[in-house]
Amino acid sequence: MFITVEGPEGSGKSSQLPALAEYLRQQGHAVSTTREPGGTEIGNQVRAVLMSLQNTAMNARTEALLFCAARAQLVEQVIRPRLAAGEIVLSDRYADSTLAYQGYGRGCDLGQLRCLLDFATGGLWPDLTLLMDVPVEEGLRRKRSGGGEWNRLDAWEVALHQRIRQGFLEIAHANPERWIIVDASQSPEMVQLAL
C-alpha cells in the first residue's frame, strides 16, 4: 500500500509521519518512509536547488520539472521496489504537491502537470492520501517558530500559500475515495488520534 501525507506548510506532515509509521509497524506491517523532494542521493541534490533561498528567480515550470525529476528517481529507486517487496510506503509529499504548489499556487496548467506527473511517476499514484489541513497563517507561524528549515517555498507571499491550501482542498474533494482530510490545527496528540 502506498500512502502519502500532504498539506500546506507547517501542517505537521513531517512530525506526524513517524508516529503513523510506528503505529503501522506495531500492527505487524513492514513500513518504509520517504520524503519529497529527496529520498535518494540524486533527489537530495535536487532538493538543495529547489529549497535554496538563493533561487528566488526560479520559474514555475523549472520548479515543476525539478520536482518531477526528483520524484521519478524516488519512484524507481525506492517506492516501486519497496511496494514490490510487500511494504507499506509512507511518503511526506508526492505528486499532489506539484498540482497544489505549481498548479493552483503558481498557475501552471493543471492538464499539462497531470501528464508530466504520469510520466514522472510511471503512473504510480497513492492508494490513500492524508491531507493535513491547517489555516495558512497558523502553518506559517508554526514554521517560523519551530526552528526547522525555512526555505524558498516558505518565503512565498501569503496569497500564494492560500491558493496552495485551496488547491489541496479542491483536489481532495474531487477524489474523496483516496483522500482523508485531517484537521491539523488541533494538538499533535489529537491529530495522531485522527490518523
N, CA and C atoms as an extended XYZ file, in Angstrom:
585
Properties=species:S:1:pos:R:3:atomname:S:1:resname:S:1:resid:I:1 pbc="F F F"
N         0.854       -1.181        0.000 N   MET     1
C         0.000        0.000        0.000 CA  MET     1
C         0.891        1.232        0.000 C   MET     1
N         0.499        2.217       -0.781 N   PHE     2
C         1.237        3.464       -0.905 CA  PHE     2
C         0.392        4.589       -0.305 C   PHE     2
N         0.889        5.201        0.763 N   ILE     3
C         0.175        6.260        1.485 CA  ILE     3
C         1.006        7.530        1.440 C   ILE     3
N         0.374        8.630        1.061 N   THR     4
C         1.067        9.919        1.063 CA  THR     4
C         0.430       10.846        2.086 C   THR     4
N         1.259       11.738        2.612 N   VAL     5
C         0.803       12.739        3.567 CA  VAL     5
C         1.081       14.094        2.934 C   VAL     5
N         0.029       14.872        2.723 N   GLU     6
C         0.125       16.160        2.030 CA  GLU     6
C        -0.382       17.268        2.936 C   GLU     6
N        -0.130       18.499        2.533 N   GLY     7
C        -0.665       19.635        3.260 CA  GLY     7
C         0.152       20.884        3.041 C   GLY     7
N        -0.409       22.015        3.427 N   PRO     8
C         0.322       23.273        3.304 CA  PRO     8
C         1.485       23.325        4.291 C   PRO     8
N         2.314       24.327        4.134 N   GLU     9
C         3.478       24.491        5.012 CA  GLU     9
C         3.038       24.583        6.478 C   GLU     9
N         3.791       23.902        7.345 N   GLY    10
C         3.514       23.968        8.774 CA  GLY    10
C         2.321       23.157        9.236 C   GLY    10
N         1.850       22.249        8.392 N   SER    11
C         0.660       21.470        8.759 CA  SER    11
C         0.973       20.285        9.661 C   SER    11
N         2.244       19.962        9.830 N   GLY    12
C         2.615       18.868       10.721 CA  GLY    12
C         2.857       17.544       10.031 C   GLY    12
N         2.942       17.544        8.701 N   LYS    13
C         3.180       16.301        7.966 CA  LYS    13
C         4.414       15.568        8.461 C   LYS    13
N         5.520       16.296        8.478 N   SER    14
C         6.807       15.683        8.799 CA  SER    14
C         6.878       15.184       10.232 C   SER    14
N         6.170       15.833       11.147 N   SER    15
C         6.193       15.376       12.537 CA  SER    15
C         5.205       14.238       12.783 C   SER    15
N         4.140       14.145       12.019 N   GLN    16
C         3.144       13.088       12.220 CA  GLN    16
C         3.511       11.788       11.502 C   GLN    16
N         4.259       11.874       10.417 N   LEU    17
C         4.561       10.690        9.622 CA  LEU    17
C         5.308        9.611       10.421 C   LEU    17
N         6.325        9.944       11.237 N   PRO    18
C         6.993        8.895       12.014 CA  PRO    18
C         6.053        8.171       12.991 C   PRO    18
N         5.151        8.911       13.609 N   ALA    19
C         4.203        8.284       14.539 CA  ALA    19
C         3.270        7.332       13.798 C   ALA    19
N         2.833        7.712       12.606 N   LEU    20
C         1.985        6.835       11.805 CA  LEU    20
C         2.753        5.580       11.390 C   LEU    20
N         4.008        5.769       10.988 N   ALA    21
C         4.833        4.617       10.610 CA  ALA    21
C         5.004        3.663       11.788 C   ALA    21
N         5.258        4.207       12.961 N   GLU    22
C         5.441        3.368       14.151 CA  GLU    22
C         4.156        2.615       14.499 C   GLU    22
N         3.020        3.291       14.386 N   TYR    23
C         1.737        2.631       14.640 CA  TYR    23
C         1.545        1.444       13.691 C   TYR    23
N         1.831        1.636       12.413 N   LEU    24
C         1.663        0.563       11.428 CA  LEU    24
C         2.634       -0.586       11.696 C   LEU    24
N         3.853       -0.254       12.121 N   ARG    25
C         4.817       -1.304       12.469 CA  ARG    25
C         4.320       -2.126       13.662 C   ARG    25
N         3.731       -1.434       14.645 N   GLN    26
C         3.198       -2.144       15.805 CA  GLN    26
C         2.044       -3.061       15.424 C   GLN    26
N         1.386       -2.773       14.303 N   GLN    27
C         0.309       -3.634       13.817 CA  GLN    27
C         0.855       -4.802       12.994 C   GLN    27
N         2.191       -4.888       12.893 N   GLY    28
C         2.817       -6.014       12.206 CA  GLY    28
C         3.169       -5.778       10.756 C   GLY    28
N         3.101       -4.541       10.282 N   HIS    29
C         3.407       -4.238        8.886 CA  HIS    29
C         4.861       -3.826        8.707 C   HIS    29
N         5.426       -4.185        7.570 N   ALA    30
C         6.731       -3.653        7.164 CA  ALA    30
C         6.465       -2.295        6.541 C   ALA    30
N         7.141       -1.264        7.032 N   VAL    31
C         6.861        0.110        6.617 CA  VAL    31
C         8.159        0.819        6.240 C   VAL    31
N         8.124        1.514        5.115 N   SER    32
C         9.222        2.390        4.711 CA  SER    32
C         8.687        3.806        4.631 C   SER    32
N         9.536        4.763        4.995 N   THR    33
C         9.145        6.167        4.891 CA  THR    33
C        10.109        6.893        3.962 C   THR    33
N         9.584        7.921        3.325 N   THR    34
C        10.414        8.750        2.462 CA  THR    34
C         9.825       10.147        2.426 C   THR    34
N        10.519       11.058        1.750 N   ARG    35
C        10.026       12.428        1.641 CA  ARG    35
C        10.335       12.982        0.268 C   ARG    35
N         9.611       14.028       -0.068 N   GLU    36
C         9.839       14.738       -1.317 CA  GLU    36
C        10.033       16.218       -1.048 C   GLU    36
N        10.838       16.870       -1.882 N   PRO    37
C        11.796       16.209       -2.757 CA  PRO    37
C        12.918       15.617       -1.919 C   PRO    37
N        13.509       14.586       -2.432 N   GLY    38
C        14.590       13.906       -1.729 CA  GLY    38
C        14.353       12.418       -1.706 C   GLY    38
N        14.838       11.768       -0.665 N   GLY    39
C        14.641       10.335       -0.518 CA  GLY    39
C        15.669        9.485       -1.242 C   GLY    39
N        16.476       10.106       -2.112 N   THR    40
C        17.578        9.439       -2.799 CA  THR    40
C        18.729       10.434       -2.843 C   THR    40
N        19.908        9.950       -3.170 N   GLU    41
C        21.055       10.862       -3.259 CA  GLU    41
C        20.818       11.926       -4.335 C   GLU    41
N        20.321       11.499       -5.481 N   ILE    42
C        20.036       12.449       -6.564 CA  ILE    42
C        18.917       13.397       -6.150 C   ILE    42
N        17.862       12.853       -5.567 N   GLY    43
C        16.745       13.676       -5.127 CA  GLY    43
C        17.147       14.708       -4.091 C   GLY    43
N        18.077       14.340       -3.196 N   ASN    44
C        18.539       15.292       -2.189 CA  ASN    44
C        19.321       16.442       -2.814 C   ASN    44
N        20.041       16.156       -3.888 N   GLN    45
C        20.755       17.223       -4.597 CA  GLN    45
C        19.767       18.182       -5.272 C   GLN    45
N        18.719       17.611       -5.866 N   VAL    46
C        17.678       18.443       -6.477 CA  VAL    46
C        16.976       19.263       -5.396 C   VAL    46
N        16.731       18.659       -4.241 N   ARG    47
C        16.092       19.359       -3.125 CA  ARG    47
C        16.887       20.614       -2.738 C   ARG    47
N        18.199       20.473       -2.679 N   ALA    48
C        19.037       21.610       -2.296 CA  ALA    48
C        18.831       22.790       -3.248 C   ALA    48
N        18.699       22.514       -4.536 N   VAL    49
C        18.453       23.574       -5.522 CA  VAL    49
C        17.057       24.166       -5.331 C   VAL    49
N        16.073       23.308       -5.181 N   LEU    50
C        14.687       23.763       -5.058 CA  LEU    50
C        14.438       24.607       -3.811 C   LEU    50
N        15.052       24.257       -2.716 N   MET    51
C        14.751       24.908       -1.448 CA  MET    51
C        15.627       26.121       -1.144 C   MET    51
N        16.710       26.294       -1.884 N   SER    52
C        17.654       27.362       -1.581 CA  SER    52
C        17.021       28.749       -1.706 C   SER    52
N        17.208       29.546       -0.678 N   LEU    53
C        16.726       30.931       -0.706 CA  LEU    53
C        17.459       31.771       -1.747 C   LEU    53
N        18.549       31.246       -2.295 N   GLN    54
C        19.274       31.943       -3.353 CA  GLN    54
C        18.572       31.834       -4.702 C   GLN    54
N        17.621       30.927       -4.822 N   ASN    55
C        16.986       30.658       -6.114 CA  ASN    55
C        15.586       31.243       -6.228 C   ASN    55
N        15.394       32.452       -5.734 N   THR    56
C        14.063       33.065       -5.747 CA  THR    56
C        13.573       33.385       -7.156 C   THR    56
N        14.466       33.449       -8.132 N   ALA    57
C        14.062       33.765       -9.503 CA  ALA    57
C        13.603       32.530      -10.280 C   ALA    57
N        13.502       31.380       -9.621 N   MET    58
C        13.153       30.144      -10.327 CA  MET    58
C        11.766       30.225      -10.945 C   MET    58
N        11.689       29.907      -12.222 N   ASN    59
C        10.437       29.876      -12.966 CA  ASN    59
C         9.577       28.715      -12.482 C   ASN    59
N         8.267       28.883      -12.510 N   ALA    60
C         7.349       27.840      -12.025 CA  ALA    60
C         7.489       26.542      -12.822 C   ALA    60
N         7.713       26.623      -14.138 N   ARG    61
C         7.879       25.405      -14.940 CA  ARG    61
C         9.186       24.697      -14.583 C   ARG    61
N        10.243       25.476      -14.369 N   THR    62
C        11.521       24.901      -13.940 CA  THR    62
C        11.321       24.151      -12.628 C   THR    62
N        10.627       24.789      -11.726 N   GLU    63
C        10.328       24.199      -10.419 CA  GLU    63
C         9.587       22.873      -10.576 C   GLU    63
N         8.543       22.867      -11.397 N   ALA    64
C         7.753       21.651      -11.610 CA  ALA    64
C         8.619       20.536      -12.190 C   ALA    64
N         9.469       20.878      -13.147 N   LEU    65
C        10.327       19.867      -13.766 CA  LEU    65
C        11.339       19.307      -12.773 C   LEU    65
N        11.896       20.159      -11.936 N   LEU    66
C        12.847       19.678      -10.938 CA  LEU    66
C        12.173       18.760       -9.915 C   LEU    66
N        11.000       19.157       -9.437 N   PHE    67
C        10.266       18.277       -8.523 CA  PHE    67
C         9.993       16.927       -9.188 C   PHE    67
N         9.587       16.945      -10.441 N   CYS    68
C         9.270       15.694      -11.144 CA  CYS    68
C        10.514       14.857      -11.395 C   CYS    68
N        11.658       15.507      -11.634 N   ALA    69
C        12.903       14.753      -11.812 CA  ALA    69
C        13.262       14.010      -10.526 C   ALA    69
N        13.187       14.702       -9.401 N   ALA    70
C        13.476       14.051       -8.116 CA  ALA    70
C        12.476       12.929       -7.852 C   ALA    70
N        11.226       13.160       -8.199 N   ARG    71
C        10.163       12.170       -7.966 CA  ARG    71
C        10.377       10.921       -8.823 C   ARG    71
N        10.757       11.099      -10.079 N   ALA    72
C        10.992        9.952      -10.953 CA  ALA    72
C        12.079        9.045      -10.379 C   ALA    72
N        13.138        9.664       -9.857 N   GLN    73
C        14.223        8.889       -9.253 CA  GLN    73
C        13.734        8.151       -8.006 C   GLN    73
N        12.952        8.833       -7.185 N   LEU    74
C        12.427        8.235       -5.962 CA  LEU    74
C        11.507        7.050       -6.266 C   LEU    74
N        10.640        7.210       -7.244 N   VAL    75
C         9.708        6.130       -7.599 CA  VAL    75
C        10.473        4.886       -8.030 C   VAL    75
N        11.441        5.059       -8.915 N   GLU    76
C        12.143        3.896       -9.463 CA  GLU    76
C        13.146        3.295       -8.491 C   GLU    76
N        13.794        4.137       -7.703 N   GLN    77
C        14.843        3.640       -6.818 CA  GLN    77
C        14.320        3.153       -5.473 C   GLN    77
N        13.226        3.759       -4.984 N   VAL    78
C        12.770        3.458       -3.628 CA  VAL    78
C        11.334        2.927       -3.582 C   VAL    78
N        10.379        3.700       -4.101 N   ILE    79
C         8.966        3.373       -3.864 CA  ILE    79
C         8.548        2.069       -4.533 C   ILE    79
N         8.759        1.940       -5.833 N   ARG    80
C         8.334        0.699       -6.507 CA  ARG    80
C         8.997       -0.553       -5.928 C   ARG    80
N        10.321       -0.545       -5.697 N   PRO    81
C        10.929       -1.755       -5.117 CA  PRO    81
C        10.355       -2.121       -3.743 C   PRO    81
N        10.077       -1.123       -2.931 N   ARG    82
C         9.556       -1.421       -1.587 CA  ARG    82
C         8.104       -1.887       -1.647 C   ARG    82
N         7.332       -1.316       -2.548 N   LEU    83
C         5.970       -1.821       -2.733 CA  LEU    83
C         6.004       -3.253       -3.249 C   LEU    83
N         6.913       -3.539       -4.188 N   ALA    84
C         7.036       -4.890       -4.739 CA  ALA    84
C         7.446       -5.899       -3.667 C   ALA    84
N         8.170       -5.421       -2.647 N   ALA    85
C         8.584       -6.292       -1.542 CA  ALA    85
C         7.479       -6.467       -0.502 C   ALA    85
N         6.312       -5.854       -0.753 N   GLY    86
C         5.181       -6.020        0.153 CA  GLY    86
C         5.131       -5.029        1.299 C   GLY    86
N         5.956       -3.989        1.245 N   GLU    87
C         5.964       -2.993        2.310 CA  GLU    87
C         4.889       -1.937        2.098 C   GLU    87
N         4.482       -1.317        3.198 N   ILE    88
C         3.691       -0.093        3.114 CA  ILE    88
C         4.692        1.042        2.967 C   ILE    88
N         4.485        1.904        1.999 N   VAL    89
C         5.360        3.057        1.804 CA  VAL    89
C         4.593        4.312        2.195 C   VAL    89
N         5.168        5.069        3.138 N   LEU    90
C         4.616        6.358        3.558 CA  LEU    90
C         5.517        7.452        3.013 C   LEU    90
N         4.927        8.406        2.287 N   SER    91
C         5.721        9.495        1.738 CA  SER    91
C         5.229       10.848        2.230 C   SER    91
N         6.166       11.635        2.725 N   ASP    92
C         5.928       13.026        3.109 CA  ASP    92
C         5.984       13.829        1.805 C   ASP    92
N         4.827       14.045        1.215 N   ARG    93
C         4.577       14.691       -0.075 CA  ARG    93
C         4.774       13.715       -1.227 C   ARG    93
N         4.079       14.071       -2.341 N   TYR    94
C         4.197       13.306       -3.581 CA  TYR    94
C         3.611       14.166       -4.687 C   TYR    94
N         3.072       13.551       -5.710 N   ALA    95
C         2.652       14.256       -6.920 CA  ALA    95
C         1.572       15.304       -6.690 C   ALA    95
N         0.686       15.081       -5.731 N   ASP    96
C        -0.368       16.065       -5.482 CA  ASP    96
C         0.206       17.413       -5.043 C   ASP    96
N         1.380       17.403       -4.433 N   SER    97
C         2.017       18.670       -4.068 CA  SER    97
C         2.341       19.499       -5.304 C   SER    97
N         2.734       18.849       -6.390 N   THR    98
C         3.017       19.589       -7.618 CA  THR    98
C         1.745       20.230       -8.159 C   THR    98
N         0.642       19.501       -8.116 N   LEU    99
C        -0.629       20.096       -8.560 CA  LEU    99
C        -0.999       21.292       -7.694 C   LEU    99
N        -0.849       21.154       -6.366 N   ALA   100
C        -1.231       22.238       -5.467 CA  ALA   100
C        -0.272       23.426       -5.555 C   ALA   100
N         1.016       23.145       -5.505 N   TYR   101
C         2.008       24.228       -5.458 CA  TYR   101
C         2.229       24.882       -6.824 C   TYR   101
N         2.607       24.079       -7.812 N   GLN   102
C         2.922       24.673       -9.110 CA  GLN   102
C         1.674       24.924       -9.950 C   GLN   102
N         0.618       24.134       -9.731 N   GLY   103
C        -0.631       24.333      -10.461 CA  GLY   103
C        -1.484       25.424       -9.842 C   GLY   103
N        -2.128       25.101       -8.737 N   TYR   104
C        -3.013       26.069       -8.087 CA  TYR   104
C        -2.244       27.285       -7.568 C   TYR   104
N        -1.078       27.047       -6.986 N   GLY   105
C        -0.325       28.144       -6.391 CA  GLY   105
C         0.356       29.045       -7.394 C   GLY   105
N         1.107       28.451       -8.319 N   ARG   106
C         1.940       29.234       -9.227 CA  ARG   106
C         1.351       29.378      -10.619 C   ARG   106
N         0.214       28.751      -10.898 N   GLY   107
C        -0.506       28.988      -12.142 CA  GLY   107
C        -0.105       28.146      -13.334 C   GLY   107
N         0.657       27.069      -13.134 N   CYS   108
C         0.955       26.169      -14.253 CA  CYS   108
C        -0.317       25.433      -14.660 C   CYS   108
N        -0.411       25.100      -15.919 N   ASP   109
C        -1.579       24.414      -16.466 CA  ASP   109
C        -1.746       23.040      -15.807 C   ASP   109
N        -2.900       22.805      -15.197 N   LEU   110
C        -3.134       21.549      -14.467 CA  LEU   110
C        -3.123       20.331      -15.389 C   LEU   110
N        -3.655       20.465      -16.587 N   GLY   111
C        -3.650       19.347      -17.532 CA  GLY   111
C        -2.238       18.946      -17.923 C   GLY   111
N        -1.408       19.938      -18.208 N   GLN   112
C        -0.015       19.645      -18.541 CA  GLN   112
C         0.711       19.025      -17.350 C   GLN   112
N         0.451       19.540      -16.158 N   LEU   113
C         1.089       18.971      -14.969 CA  LEU   113
C         0.680       17.524      -14.750 C   LEU   113
N        -0.593       17.205      -14.961 N   ARG   114
C        -1.036       15.817      -14.772 CA  ARG   114
C        -0.321       14.875      -15.739 C   ARG   114
N        -0.146       15.312      -16.998 N   CYS   115
C         0.601       14.497      -17.970 CA  CYS   115
C         2.047       14.320      -17.520 C   CYS   115
N         2.660       15.404      -17.074 N   LEU   116
C         4.038       15.353      -16.598 CA  LEU   116
C         4.157       14.433      -15.382 C   LEU   116
N         3.198       14.517      -14.475 N   LEU   117
C         3.217       13.669      -13.281 CA  LEU   117
C         3.044       12.199      -13.627 C   LEU   117
N         2.169       11.887      -14.582 N   ASP   118
C         2.016       10.496      -15.009 CA  ASP   118
C         3.326        9.966      -15.588 C   ASP   118
N         4.031       10.816      -16.351 N   PHE   119
C         5.316       10.425      -16.920 CA  PHE   119
C         6.352       10.215      -15.808 C   PHE   119
N         6.462       11.183      -14.900 N   ALA   120
C         7.476       11.123      -13.837 CA  ALA   120
C         7.252        9.945      -12.903 C   ALA   120
N         6.017        9.607      -12.629 N   THR   121
C         5.709        8.534      -11.675 CA  THR   121
C         5.508        7.182      -12.351 C   THR   121
N         5.512        7.167      -13.669 N   GLY   122
C         5.191        5.930      -14.374 CA  GLY   122
C         3.774        5.485      -14.080 C   GLY   122
N         2.907        6.456      -13.785 N   GLY   123
C         1.503        6.160      -13.496 CA  GLY   123
C         1.236        5.698      -12.073 C   GLY   123
N         2.224        5.797      -11.193 N   LEU   124
C         2.035        5.355       -9.806 CA  LEU   124
C         1.424        6.475       -8.972 C   LEU   124
N         0.206        6.240       -8.503 N   TRP   125
C        -0.492        7.193       -7.634 CA  TRP   125
C        -0.782        6.503       -6.306 C   TRP   125
N        -0.921        7.267       -5.245 N   PRO   126
C        -1.146        6.661       -3.923 CA  PRO   126
C        -2.473        5.913       -3.832 C   PRO   126
N        -2.502        4.953       -2.930 N   ASP   127
C        -3.754        4.274       -2.589 CA  ASP   127
C        -4.567        5.129       -1.626 C   ASP   127
N        -3.871        5.899       -0.788 N   LEU   128
C        -4.504        6.729        0.230 CA  LEU   128
C        -3.662        7.981        0.420 C   LEU   128
N        -4.334        9.124        0.541 N   THR   129
C        -3.637       10.383        0.828 CA  THR   129
C        -4.300       11.053        2.015 C   THR   129
N        -3.467       11.408        3.000 N   LEU   130
C        -3.929       12.132        4.181 CA  LEU   130
C        -3.589       13.604        3.981 C   LEU   130
N        -4.602       14.458        3.983 N   LEU   131
C        -4.388       15.899        3.864 CA  LEU   131
C        -4.392       16.506        5.252 C   LEU   131
N        -3.241       16.968        5.685 N   MET   132
C        -3.107       17.651        6.965 CA  MET   132
C        -3.465       19.110        6.711 C   MET   132
N        -4.692       19.469        7.013 N   ASP   133
C        -5.182       20.808        6.686 CA  ASP   133
C        -5.054       21.749        7.877 C   ASP   133
N        -4.479       22.906        7.613 N   VAL   134
C        -4.307       23.924        8.651 CA  VAL   134
C        -4.431       25.292        7.978 C   VAL   134
N        -5.041       26.278        8.638 N   PRO   135
C        -5.074       27.623        8.065 CA  PRO   135
C        -3.652       28.110        7.771 C   PRO   135
N        -3.499       28.812        6.671 N   VAL   136
C        -2.183       29.232        6.201 CA  VAL   136
C        -1.409       30.017        7.255 C   VAL   136
N        -2.054       30.989        7.869 N   GLU   137
C        -1.345       31.819        8.846 CA  GLU   137
C        -0.825       30.983       10.013 C   GLU   137
N        -1.615       30.014       10.468 N   GLU   138
C        -1.199       29.131       11.555 CA  GLU   138
C        -0.008       28.273       11.125 C   GLU   138
N        -0.077       27.712        9.917 N   GLY   139
C         1.018       26.882        9.423 CA  GLY   139
C         2.317       27.660        9.299 C   GLY   139
N         2.252       28.859        8.761 N   LEU   140
C         3.465       29.661        8.617 CA  LEU   140
C         4.005       30.101        9.973 C   LEU   140
N         3.115       30.379       10.918 N   ARG   141
C         3.557       30.721       12.263 CA  ARG   141
C         4.315       29.542       12.882 C   ARG   141
N         3.788       28.342       12.690 N   ARG   142
C         4.463       27.143       13.197 CA  ARG   142
C         5.850       26.996       12.573 C   ARG   142
N         5.919       27.216       11.260 N   LYS   143
C         7.212       27.086       10.567 CA  LYS   143
C         8.229       28.074       11.123 C   LYS   143
N         7.791       29.304       11.325 N   ARG   144
C         8.705       30.339       11.824 CA  ARG   144
C         9.179       30.046       13.254 C   ARG   144
N         8.286       29.549       14.088 N   SER   145
C         8.632       29.345       15.496 CA  SER   145
C         9.202       27.956       15.773 C   SER   145
N         9.111       27.050       14.803 N   GLY   146
C         9.527       25.673       15.034 CA  GLY   146
C        11.015       25.427       15.011 C   GLY   146
N        11.772       26.388       14.500 N   GLY   147
C        13.217       26.225       14.478 CA  GLY   147
C        13.736       25.316       13.380 C   GLY   147
N        12.861       24.835       12.505 N   GLY   148
C        13.303       23.969       11.415 CA  GLY   148
C        13.734       24.775       10.196 C   GLY   148
N        13.832       24.077        9.096 N   GLU   149
C        14.243       24.685        7.836 CA  GLU   149
C        13.240       25.745        7.383 C   GLU   149
N        13.720       26.931        7.044 N   TRP   150
C        12.902       27.970        6.403 CA  TRP   150
C        13.466       28.104        5.001 C   TRP   150
N        12.663       27.716        3.996 N   ASN   151
C        13.209       27.644        2.648 CA  ASN   151
C        12.512       28.602        1.686 C   ASN   151
N        12.906       28.510        0.439 N   ARG   152
C        12.395       29.393       -0.609 CA  ARG   152
C        10.883       29.316       -0.723 C   ARG   152
N        10.302       28.130       -0.589 N   LEU   153
C         8.862       27.986       -0.712 CA  LEU   153
C         8.131       28.586        0.477 C   LEU   153
N         8.703       28.430        1.669 N   ASP   154
C         8.099       29.013        2.866 CA  ASP   154
C         8.011       30.534        2.740 C   ASP   154
N         8.983       31.126        2.061 N   ALA   155
C         9.097       32.584        1.985 CA  ALA   155
C         8.130       33.221        0.978 C   ALA   155
N         7.359       32.417        0.267 N   TRP   156
C         6.388       32.985       -0.675 CA  TRP   156
C         5.352       33.810        0.073 C   TRP   156
N         4.671       34.710       -0.674 N   GLU   157
C         3.649       35.559       -0.057 CA  GLU   157
C         2.443       34.717        0.391 C   GLU   157
N         1.729       35.244        1.358 N   VAL   158
C         0.613       34.527        1.977 CA  VAL   158
C        -0.459       34.176        0.938 C   VAL   158
N        -0.724       35.073       -0.005 N   ALA   159
C        -1.763       34.803       -1.009 CA  ALA   159
C        -1.455       33.546       -1.818 C   ALA   159
N        -0.182       33.305       -2.116 N   LEU   160
C         0.203       32.100       -2.848 CA  LEU   160
C        -0.032       30.869       -1.975 C   LEU   160
N         0.312       30.969       -0.713 N   HIS   161
C         0.056       29.851        0.216 CA  HIS   161
C        -1.451       29.581        0.348 C   HIS   161
N        -2.261       30.625        0.292 N   GLN   162
C        -3.724       30.446        0.335 CA  GLN   162
C        -4.198       29.653       -0.879 C   GLN   162
N        -3.654       29.987       -2.055 N   ARG   163
C        -4.040       29.255       -3.277 CA  ARG   163
C        -3.615       27.792       -3.192 C   ARG   163
N        -2.452       27.552       -2.612 N   ILE   164
C        -1.975       26.175       -2.452 CA  ILE   164
C        -2.917       25.380       -1.551 C   ILE   164
N        -3.259       25.946       -0.407 N   ARG   165
C        -4.176       25.253        0.504 CA  ARG   165
C        -5.512       24.980       -0.186 C   ARG   165
N        -6.034       25.979       -0.882 N   GLN   166
C        -7.298       25.794       -1.593 CA  GLN   166
C        -7.171       24.697       -2.653 C   GLN   166
N        -6.012       24.646       -3.315 N   GLY   167
C        -5.770       23.601       -4.301 CA  GLY   167
C        -5.818       22.214       -3.682 C   GLY   167
N        -5.153       22.044       -2.552 N   PHE   168
C        -5.205       20.751       -1.870 CA  PHE   168
C        -6.646       20.367       -1.546 C   PHE   168
N        -7.417       21.318       -1.030 N   LEU   169
C        -8.808       21.022       -0.673 CA  LEU   169
C        -9.633       20.653       -1.904 C   LEU   169
N        -9.434       21.356       -3.011 N   GLU   170
C       -10.171       21.034       -4.242 CA  GLU   170
C        -9.801       19.654       -4.765 C   GLU   170
N        -8.516       19.333       -4.755 N   ILE   171
C        -8.073       18.006       -5.206 CA  ILE   171
C        -8.693       16.925       -4.326 C   ILE   171
N        -8.675       17.142       -3.012 N   ALA   172
C        -9.221       16.155       -2.075 CA  ALA   172
C       -10.721       15.966       -2.282 C   ALA   172
N       -11.452       17.059       -2.438 N   HIS   173
C       -12.905       16.960       -2.622 CA  HIS   173
C       -13.266       16.309       -3.949 C   HIS   173
N       -12.392       16.435       -4.949 N   ALA   174
C       -12.649       15.815       -6.249 CA  ALA   174
C       -12.339       14.320       -6.252 C   ALA   174
N       -11.583       13.847       -5.253 N   ASN   175
C       -11.177       12.443       -5.186 CA  ASN   175
C       -11.405       11.876       -3.777 C   ASN   175
N       -12.650       11.911       -3.278 N   PRO   176
C       -12.883       11.512       -1.876 CA  PRO   176
C       -12.577       10.048       -1.593 C   PRO   176
N       -12.525        9.207       -2.611 N   GLU   177
C       -12.230        7.791       -2.382 CA  GLU   177
C       -10.766        7.578       -1.997 C   GLU   177
N        -9.904        8.534       -2.312 N   ARG   178
C        -8.473        8.407       -1.998 CA  ARG   178
C        -8.038        9.300       -0.844 C   ARG   178
N        -8.742       10.381       -0.590 N   TRP   179
C        -8.282       11.399        0.355 CA  TRP   179
C        -9.041       11.350        1.678 C   TRP   179
N        -8.316       11.597        2.764 N   ILE   180
C        -8.904       11.841        4.075 CA  ILE   180
C        -8.362       13.195        4.540 C   ILE   180
N        -9.264       14.103        4.884 N   ILE   181
C        -8.858       15.426        5.351 CA  ILE   181
C        -8.809       15.402        6.874 C   ILE   181
N        -7.658       15.776        7.419 N   VAL   182
C        -7.426       15.783        8.864 CA  VAL   182
C        -7.283       17.229        9.326 C   VAL   182
N        -8.001       17.604       10.368 N   ASP   183
C        -7.877       18.945       10.938 CA  ASP   183
C        -6.563       19.012       11.701 C   ASP   183
N        -5.533       19.566       11.061 N   ALA   184
C        -4.197       19.614       11.649 CA  ALA   184
C        -3.986       20.845       12.517 C   ALA   184
N        -5.040       21.622       12.742 N   SER   185
C        -4.913       22.772       13.646 CA  SER   185
C        -5.048       22.338       15.108 C   SER   185
N        -5.412       21.082       15.327 N   GLN   186
C        -5.525       20.532       16.677 CA  GLN   186
C        -4.137       20.266       17.262 C   GLN   186
N        -4.088       19.866       18.510 N   SER   187
C        -2.819       19.499       19.122 CA  SER   187
C        -2.240       18.276       18.397 C   SER   187
N        -0.920       18.114       18.431 N   PRO   188
C        -0.323       16.948       17.783 CA  PRO   188
C        -0.919       15.617       18.276 C   PRO   188
N        -1.251       15.560       19.554 N   GLU   189
C        -1.830       14.326       20.109 CA  GLU   189
C        -3.210       14.033       19.508 C   GLU   189
N        -4.018       15.081       19.341 N   MET   190
C        -5.344       14.911       18.745 CA  MET   190
C        -5.226       14.531       17.259 C   MET   190
N        -4.263       15.097       16.569 N   VAL   191
C        -4.047       14.747       15.161 CA  VAL   191
C        -3.653       13.279       15.054 C   VAL   191
N        -2.771       12.810       15.934 N   GLN   192
C        -2.375       11.401       15.918 CA  GLN   192
C        -3.580       10.494       16.084 C   GLN   192
N        -4.478       10.865       16.974 N   LEU   193
C        -5.677       10.058       17.172 CA  LEU   193
C        -6.554       10.036       15.926 C   LEU   193
N        -6.564       11.142       15.180 N   ALA   194
C        -7.374       11.232       13.966 CA  ALA   194
C        -6.797       10.386       12.836 C   ALA   194
N        -5.493       10.139       12.891 N   LEU   195
C        -4.875        9.340       11.842 CA  LEU   195
C        -5.164        7.873       12.070 C   LEU   195
